[in-house]
Amino acid sequence: MNSKKKIVTLAGVSLVATAGVVASTNEVKADTTSDNVQAAVKSQTADQQAQAKVDQAQSSVNSASQVTSAAQAQLDSANAANSAAQADVNSQQAIVNDAQAKVDAATSSVSTAQDTEVKAQQNADQASSANIQKAQDAITNQESQISKDTDAINDANKTVNDAQSAVDAAQKKVNDATTVRDNQQKNVDAANDTVKNAQAILVNSDQAKKQAQDALSQANQKVANDTTAVNNKQTDVNNAAEAKKNADEALKNANDAQTSAQKNKDAKQAIADEASAALANANTAVKDAQAKVDAINDKLESFNTITLPAGYKDDLIAYYNYFGNSNYNQAEANNLAQALLKYRDQAMSQNKFKNNLSDDRVVDIDNLNSTDRAELSQFVASLINQVRTQMGTNLVISSPAADDYAEQVSQNYNKDNWNSADNGKHDQSALNNATDQLNISWNGENMGLDQSIFTTDYTVLTDGTKLPTGNKQTINDLKHLIYDDFISMMFDDADSAWGHATNFAGIDNFAAEKQAVGFSLDKFYNTHYDLVEANQKVEENSYTLPSINALTQKLADAKDDLSIKQTDQASKQKANDDAQNALSSANQVLVAAQNDVKDKTATAQKANDNLTTAQNALATLQNQLSTDQANQKQAQTTFDSFDADLATKQANLQKATDSLKAEQGRLAIAQADLDNANKALSDANNNLAQKKQVVENDKEALKADNDKIVQLQNNLSDLQNAPKLLVAAKEQVATAQKALADAQEAYNVANDKLTNLKQTAAGTATNVSKAQQDLAEAKNNEAAAKEVLNQAQQALAELQQKEALAKQVAEEQAKLAAEKEAKDNGYHIVNNQVIDAKGNSVEGWTVKGNQIVSPTNAAVDPVVSGTTNVNVDSKGQVQPQTSVTTNGVKAVAATESANPVSTTTVQTGEQYKQQLKSNNQLPQTGNNDSAVLSLAGVALAAMLSLIGIKKREY
């Protein structure tokens, strides 16, 4: 945080009291010129002091204003910095919140993964052959139970169907009983009407007879109408029957056509199925062949190669052979060693590791098994042989014995607690002991000092790849590490005198004619590449090393096979296309026939429905005709009954009453039958509901058993795949933990940054507060300085006003003195010169226009006229005088006399009064020059008094 420079403001300026001009009103003297000059000098000094104070105050104001502006600018800057800092805090807070959310999510993922791992471990612990068989038996038993559940559902559905049939039958009985009851109600109503008619006939009611006549007429008309309707409807029935016959015939023909089309389609389907099956087999064969080609291509694309730059071989051999030169020179050897470095960048650029997805399986690098070590050793041998093929040296082999030797060497290093990364040396004791232990001679060992790998946050390889931390690594990452070691040893080995390169290149004199190589990792994660003599023991069961040439030949063979299968596929495809086209045509014919059957079926059904509708309507009309004919007959009987005798009418009434009772009895029976039918229907519905519930229960049981078998099958799968699931679960835990660690690290970084930003923001806030205080202080100082300036300016103005008045008084005094001198001495102008009354030139006086100017620069009029007056002295003698007028002021100048008197005395007003009093005279115009001057002095003093010139205090 930058420190802020403090601005020191100026303190307030004190004012010094200045004395004003004081004009005395006691007396005015003609010889005041020197006093006026001294007063002017003093006034000028006071003016300069006042102006200096104003200038100093103005300078203080300017300085204070600059300080204020600087303080404001500092505050603006502090506010901007604080706003930016707070914005950074807010932005970082959002990042921290997101990072915390990711930590929470990662923590949850770790918990979930750990739960899964626990279950996977439990599953692995239970994954015995006996438990697997038990799980399989449980599935078999469950399948049997599901079969029973299915049978139970089928049986229950049958009982439901039976119960539904019973419900349908009971419903029909209810419907029939309802119809019987309703018809019987009509019979009761009719019988009741008959009784009423019989009673009306018995009393021979005219109104009843008229009603009977009307009823008979209506019945006759209704029967006539019904007969017409029945005849018309019969025609409709006949037409509908003919239409149905035609529709049925058309439907039969359509069904025959559909049957024929179906047979043709079935035949074409068989051919198409055969062609499709043949094509499927051909497609599978092509797919398999293509997969084989792709797999080989993948291997080729991911096959890691080593290419030596042009010239490298010769320079490496030259460097190695130089050690045997009889004229060996260390400087030249160093030059040869350094010359090899020129290939480094080119080699690093053209040799890049290729990742292989098939190598992404995770292994424990602290406990590599023999299979993993063998694969890694073969990878090392492949790289060495590529170099040696280009170098023209003997190839190496890879074998179980060579692997065992390398692993024994690592164990010996571990036992000796030998970390070559610390001491920079090989443990020859470990190598020799391994030779003794396994009876295998070693020729050389290259080591990659990678002790920090997998233990720090990550390890950056030469090509910039970051390998993850932890002892769980993929085979791909380990091969990448080996490749990185190999590239460094072959092309960047100057600091090791290119010993690693000569070992791998096979040009070392210690190299056996037959060599094998083994790979291992010690506990310090240093890599060991051990070259041993390939004796009979080492050569036994040697591995077939991956070869790019072999892969290339396999690829060519696979492509040939793929081409053959593609040709067969094309043939099968054409046959299938023809069969499918024929089937498609047959299907179209069948679909057309089916659509025709569908249309004809609809037509036949409609015709049948129309016939049924017409027949039902005819039956309804016929029933209505029968009912109306019966009503007609009854109406006729009723009407005829009005003509019968009394006994007959009474007998008819009795008969009608008996019939009503009989019909009412039948109605009661019909109602009872309906009640019974309704009860039977309710029972049937209850039974159906129970049967349906049984089906639902059985379905629930089946669902539960199906869910159970899925669980059992999953359990069996888990047991059968327990090792794989456990590895996957552990990997998931490791992945989740790494993700959590990464998320936590990201959170820590973000939170640390947030803390720093908050501290910065706190500092900027403090800066704002300090800047606000500095600005307030600067403004206060500026206000104080302005107040000092204001006071100084007021003091200067007042002083200047006093000086102006003092100057005016001085000028008036000088002018009065000049006028007095001119009048006293009779100054006038002769030949543009000032001449006194005696005719002498007056020194220091000049002429300006019509006026004469004194040495004090007072311009007055010269003496232009004169009158003679008399002055009575104290002795009563009369003296002649010349009265001169100048500027309207009458002055008296004494003339020469025998007894002259002084004319230079200046009297005060009080002295003049005393003189008059002593001479017993009154003042007269032109009486005495002293009186004139005294009056002028009194007037000037009065003027100054009125103006108020006095000393001012500050």
Helices and strands as residue ranges (DSSP letters): H 33-126, H 129-202, H 206-301, H 312-322, H 330-340, G 341-343, H 344-350, G 357-359, E 362-364, H 370-391, E 396-397, H 400-415, H 420-423, H 428-438, E 442-448, E 459-460, E 466-467, E 472-474, H 475-491, G 494-496, H 499-505, E 515-521, E 527-533, H 536-539, H 548-641, H 646-720, H 722-825, E 828-830, E 833-835, E 846-848, E 851-853, E 859-860, E 867-872, E 878-886, E 889-894, H 909-919, H 929-947
